[in-house]
Amino acid sequence: MDTDHYQHPSAIVDEGARIGAGSRIWHFVHVCGGARIGKEVSLGQNVYVGNRVVIGDRCKIQNNVSVYDNVTLEEGVFCGPSMVFTNVYNPRSLIERKDEYRDTVVRRGATLGANCTIVCGVTIGEFAFVGAGAVVNRDVPAHALVVGVPARQIGWMSEFGERLNLPPEGHGEAVCAHTGTRYVLDGRVLCRQEAKG
């Protein structure tokens, strides 16, 4: 285990866990031995990280989040307070299903709002934004803004985290008011338009 990260005395980090430089592990966190955690990650109070979990650099996992086996978070993912991951689609206490875990992948820069639930087996696209309390049971496109139970797309978000003035599908262009970045919508795909040099 690296020692170039902060670990609160109440936290438990099992032998074998890999934790990147500059990461912060706060009160009552439990990190299992097989976990791989990147650089400058923040694990808030009462976070649990399973054995078969990968957390990329600069992720922020707020209080009371359990990141179970078969969850992968790419760089810069934000997990809001008390949001929920699952890893078995049809759990039963009386039936062993550890060999049926489904992979969940959250791509770079995505935000998972407070108290949302991510049903296992889905992929959340880059810079997507899942609203507070939403229940996601299918893949979410890159930059999509989804809300509700079950989650449905209501718009698009910039990399900066601002809602873009575009419909959920169709054609058009929008500019992020904070960064000036231009985005182009083609059907149900939103792309960042690179500046011409």
Secondary structure as GFF3:
##gff-version 3
##sequence-region A 1 197
A	DSSP	beta_strand	6	7	.	.	.	ID=ss1
A	DSSP	beta_strand	12	13	.	.	.	ID=ss2
A	DSSP	beta_strand	18	19	.	.	.	ID=ss3
A	DSSP	beta_strand	24	25	.	.	.	ID=ss4
A	DSSP	beta_strand	30	31	.	.	.	ID=ss5
A	DSSP	beta_strand	36	37	.	.	.	ID=ss6
A	DSSP	beta_strand	42	43	.	.	.	ID=ss7
A	DSSP	beta_strand	48	49	.	.	.	ID=ss8
A	DSSP	beta_strand	53	55	.	.	.	ID=ss9
A	DSSP	beta_strand	60	61	.	.	.	ID=ss10
A	DSSP	beta_strand	66	67	.	.	.	ID=ss11
A	DSSP	beta_strand	71	73	.	.	.	ID=ss12
A	DSSP	beta_strand	78	79	.	.	.	ID=ss13
A	DSSP	beta_strand	84	85	.	.	.	ID=ss14
A	DSSP	three_ten_helix	98	100	.	.	.	ID=ss15
A	DSSP	beta_strand	104	106	.	.	.	ID=ss16
A	DSSP	beta_strand	111	112	.	.	.	ID=ss17
A	DSSP	beta_strand	117	118	.	.	.	ID=ss18
A	DSSP	beta_strand	123	124	.	.	.	ID=ss19
A	DSSP	beta_strand	129	130	.	.	.	ID=ss20
A	DSSP	beta_strand	135	136	.	.	.	ID=ss21
A	DSSP	beta_strand	144	147	.	.	.	ID=ss22
A	DSSP	beta_strand	152	157	.	.	.	ID=ss23
A	DSSP	beta_strand	163	164	.	.	.	ID=ss24
A	DSSP	beta_strand	170	175	.	.	.	ID=ss25
A	DSSP	beta_strand	182	187	.	.	.	ID=ss26
A	DSSP	beta_strand	189	193	.	.	.	ID=ss27
###
